[in-house]
Amino acid sequence: MAQDRIKLAAILAAAENAAPGASLDVVARNLRDRFDARYVSFLFVDIVGRQMVRVSEEGEVARNGHAEQLPLAGSDYDEVLRAQRLVHRPDGPRGHHVIAPVTNRGDTIGVLELYLPHITRDVLEQVAETAHALAYIVVTDRRFTDLYFWGQRTIPVSLAAEIQRQLLPSAPSCEAAEFTLAAALLPANDIAGDTYDYALDHDTLHLSITDAMGHDVDAALMATLLVNASRGARRTGRDLAEQARLTHQALIDHGRGTHATGQLLRISLDGSSAQLVNAGHPRPLRLRAGAVDEIPLKPNLPFGVPAPAPHRVEDVDLRPGDRLFLYTDGIQERQAQHVDLHALIRDTVKEHPREVVRTLTAAIADACEGRMADDATLMCLDWHGPNPEGRHTHSGANAHSGANA
């Protein structure tokens, strides 16, 4: 085991010395030297979540100016991403086809694909560990190169969409012993100003979801005000009431008469408290013991609307095993009204939150026939509670969250 750690440390050290975007070369060389691996590549999901985009050795995406795209649905890649388990199959003269998840803290970054002439359990375990190391490499590389962003863009991206995407966290999923979180934003044809955000401190999980009035670039600019005002307050240690006040004031001062609905949620990882500010937003849903209910909240005006009193901070009853949903009103738009959201939530109770948001947003997109009149955003949180038994997040987190199981 110590020797394996030394090998992984060597991969990470070599990747640090490689040019951003060339880290796959380092991993591929390492796998060739150790296991005679061939045809090594890294694949990640495109911007709309329907294709896998391949990055081959020596940065083929960037060098050739195009990316190979492969369908995701029903593929081995889909199986690996969903189950978060390595898959291997014999493939005639090529040897053994191996696909391993490349995941960091619950964020399914992509998969590592290769062919091996011979396999053993030990070899497969080391390939899985190498894929986990690649996750850290890609997370670091993304800070310095546009390669992965470029490869994801299998469809044109408008200015409003560019602004909106840059406001979102770099990872749509996050996992720790106490919780599992996943989010998705399904944009309208004309961007409508939805955002979500989260941050994990050493003792607190912060969540937010907002929906700015308007469409296209104007809505994206208002969303920029919202997100940066709340982040600025959060990052200077302000409490939830002050975060809400400063977010509200930012729209009053700079929002040109516009407004936005939203929610700010703060959860102590020791289980001592969960607090929420609701600014005219749809009430969250909670799945507990197989039943789906709205969380009762007192009304507050949206951010940016002058009010005689500050936004109220309310306590939320959150227990281990609960699954919590924050969403924008695009989930309930007219074309999607026949989608039984409560039934879908109950039917996906045993799925990981990543798959829950994927299933629900796909149902909304299908109901709207791909023509969204409003953004639809969804956050799914499984709360496991402090010191949950059997929970660990090694090599990409548990495949099944265990919510309400």
N, C-alpha and C positions, 0 to 999 in steps of 0.2 A: 504493500500500500504506500509506504514512504517513497519507494522508487517511482510509482505512478505519479505521485504528487510532484516529484522532481521533473518528470517528463512534461507534465502539464505546465509547470512553471517555466520550463524551457520554451514551450510553444508561446506562452504569453509574452515572454521576454523578446523572442524573435519577432513577434507580431508588432511590438512597440517600435522596432527598428525598421519595419517595412513601411512603404508609402501607404497612406490611407486608401482603402479599396483593394490593396494587394495582399491583404492578410490571408485570404484564402490560399494563396500560393504557399504561405508558410505552413498552414494546416495540411495542405495536400502533400507537400514534400515530407512532412513528418509522418503522415500515414503511409506514404510510399516506402519510406525508409524502414518503418517498423513492421508493416504488414503486407508490403507489396501491393498496396491499394492502387486502383486505376479508375479513370473517369470520375475524379472527385469534383463535386460541384455543390454550391449552396443555392437553395431556392427559397424565395419568400413570396408572400401573398401580395397581389396587386392592389391598387387603390380602391377597387370596388369589391374585392374579396371573392372573385370568381376564377382567377387564374393564378398559377404559380409562375414566377419569373425566375429564370435560371441565370446565375452568375458562375461562369466556368473559370478555370484557372487562368491566371494572367489577365484578369479583368476583361473578359471577352465582351461584356455588355458595353463598357466604355470604349474599347478599342474599335469594335465593329459598328457602333452606333445603333445597335438593335438588340433586343432581348428575346430569347426563346420563351414562348408562353405555352403553358400546358394547362388543360382544364383541371380544376381542383375537385369539383363534386364527384364523389364516388371513387376517387383515386387512392392509391397507397399513401400519397402525401396527406390527403384528407384524413385517413385513418390515423396516421402518426400525429398530426396536429390535434385531433380530437382526443385520442387516448393518451398522448404524451408518453408513448412507448416505442422503442426501436422495433422496426420491422425488417425481417430478412427473408429472402426467398432464393432458391437456386435458379440460375439463369443460363443454363447450358454452357457454351464455351467462354462466356464472360466470367463465370464463377458464381459468386453469391452476391445478389443485389441487396444492399443494406441502406436503409433510410433511418436517420436518427433525429429526434427533435432538437432544435436549437432554441432554447427557452431560458429566459432570465426573470426570476421573481414572478412567474406566472405569465409573463409576456411571451407569446408564441411568435418569436421573431421569424422562424422559418425551419428548414430542414437541411441536414447534411446528407448528401447522396454519394455513394461510392460502390465499387465492386471489389470483392476480395477473393483471392484464389482459394483460401482455406479459412474456416472460421472455427473458433472455440468459444466457450462461454466467457473466458477471460478476455479474448480479443474483442468480443462484442461489448463487454463492459468498458473496455478502454476506448472503443470508438464512441460509446455514449458519453464518456467523460470528456473526450476531445470535442464532441459537439457542444457540450456545456461550456467548455472553454471558448469555443468559437462565438457563443452568445455574448460573452464579455467583450470579445474582440470587436464584434459588429457594433455593440452599444457604444464603445469608445470611438470606433471609426466614423460613426454617423455624425460625430461632432465636427469632423474635418473634411468630409467629402459629400458631394451630391449624388454619388453613384447609386445608393440605395433609393433615394427619393426619385431620381430619374427613372430607374427601372420600374418602380411602382406605377408610373403614370402611363397606363395603357389606354387612357382616355384624355382628352383635352381638359385642362384645369384653368378656370377663369380667375381673374384677379380677386374677386370676392372669396372664391374657394381657397385660393392661396393664403389669404389673410386668415380665414377661418381655421384652416388646418394648422397654421403656425401657432394659433392660440391654444391648441389642445396639448395635453401631455404627450411626450414622445412615445409612451407605451399605453395602449388602451386597456391593459390588464395589470394588476398588481396583486401579489399574494404574500402573506406572512402567516405565522402560526395562528394569530387571532382572527384573521379575516381572509376572504377572497373577494376580489373586486374586478369587474369587467364593465366596459362601456362601449357604446357605439353611437355614431352620428350618421344618420341617413340624410344627406342634403337634398333640399328642394331644387327644382330646375333653376330657380333664381334664389340664391342663398338667402336664408331668412334669419340669420343671426343667432342660431343656437350655439352654445358651448357647454363643455363640461370640464371639470378640473379636479385634481386630487393631489394631496401631498401627505407623506408619511414621515412624522417626526419620531423621536425615540420613544415617546409615550402617547402620541395622539395621531389619529387619522382624520384628515380634513377632506371634505367633499363639497363640491358646488355644481349646480346646474343652472343655466340662465337662458333666457329667450328674449332677445332684443327685438323691439318693434321695427318693422320695415323689411325690405328685401335688398338683395344684391350688395353693392359696396357700402352703402349707407348703413345697412344692418351689420355688416362685418366691422365697420368702424365703431359703431355703438357697442358691439360685443367686445371690441378691444378695450374700450373704456371700462366695461364691467369687469373683465377678467383681470386686468392689470391693477385696478383699484382694490379688488378683493385680495389679490396676491400680495400687493404692497402692504396692506394692513396685516395680513397673516404673517408675512415674513418679518415684520417688526414686532411680533408677539402680541398684537392686539387681541382682545377677547372677541367672542362672536358678535356681541352687540355692537362693538366698535367697528368690526369688519363690515357689518351691515350698514352702519351709519356712513362710513367712508365710501362704500360702493354707491349708496343712494346719493350722497353729496356729489360724487363725480358726475352722475347723470344730470343732477340739478345744475351744476356749474358749466358743464361742457356738452350736454346731450342735446342742445338745440330743441328743447321741448319734447323730446322723445321719452319713452319709458321702457322698462323691461321687467318681466317676471323672473323669479329665481328662488333658489333655496341654498342655504349654507348649512352644512352639517358638520358637527365636531364630535368625535367619539374618542373617549379615553380608552386606551388599550388595556387598562387594568379592569375595565368593566364598571367603573364607578359612575360614569355619566355618559349620556348621549344627548346633545342639544342641537336644536334646529331653528333657523329663522326662515319663515316662509313669506315671500313677497309676492302675493297674488298669483301663486303658481299652483298647478294641479297637485293635489295632496298625494304623498307617497303611498305606495301599496306595500303591505307586509304579508308574507306567507309564513304562517305558523300552524304547525300540526295539521297541514293539509288544507287549511282555510285561507282565503285571500281577502283582506279587508283594507279599506282606506285608514290611514293613521289620522285620527281626529286632530285638527289644528284650528286655532282661532284665525279669523281673517286679518290680513295685513294688506295695505295698498302696494302696488308694484314699486320697484326702485324708480326714482325719477318723478314720482307723483307727489306733490307737496302734501304733507300730512300733519295733523296736530300733535301726533305722538310718535316716538321712535318705533322702529320695528321690534316686535316682541320676540324674545328668546324663549323657546318652549322645550321642556324635557320630553324625550322620546323613550317609550318603553321598548328596549331592545334586549332580547334574551338570547343566550347561546342556542343555535339551531335556527334562528330567524333568518329569513331571506328578505331583503329590503329592495324596493324599486323606486328610483327617482326617474322622472320622465318629463318631456315637454309635450305641449298640446298637439304637436304634429302626430303623435301616436294615436290621437283620437280624431284626426281630421275626417271630414265627411266621407271620403272614399274608403277609409279604413274602418268605418264604424261597424261593419259586419264582422270584423276580426274579433273573436272572443278572447280578449286579453287575459281575463281571469282564468279561462280554461287552459290557455297556452302556458300560463305560469304554473298551474297545477300539473299539467302534463309533462313539464320539463323539470320536475322537482329533483330528479336524480342526476340531472346534467350539471356539468361545471358551468359557472356563470358565463364563461366565454361562449359556450354553446347556447346558453339561454338567450343572450343578447343577439347572437347570430340568428337563431330561430325566429325570435320575435320581430326583428327588423326585416328579415326576409319575408315574413308574412305580411307586414305592412307594405313593403315594396311591391309584392305580388298583387295585393289588393288594389294598389294605386296604378298598377300596370306600368311601373317605372316612371310615372309622371307625378312627382310629389309637388303639391301646392305649398307645402310648408315643411321645414326641417323636422325630422323626428329623431329625438335623442333619448337614450335609455342608459341608466346605470343600474347594475345589479350587484348587490353586496350580500355576501354570506357572512354572518357574524358567528364565529366559533367560540368567542369568549376568551378570557385570559387563561393561559396554561392549558390549552385543550390537549387531551390525551391522544397520542398517536399522530399528531399533526407535525409534518416537517415540510420544508420547501427545498430540499436538495435536488439539484439537477432539474429545476423547472417546476417544482411544486407538485403536490399530490394531483393525480389525474382526476380524482373525484373529491369534491369539497365536503360531502357528507351533510349538506343542509337538509334538515327535516327528514333525514334517512332513518 
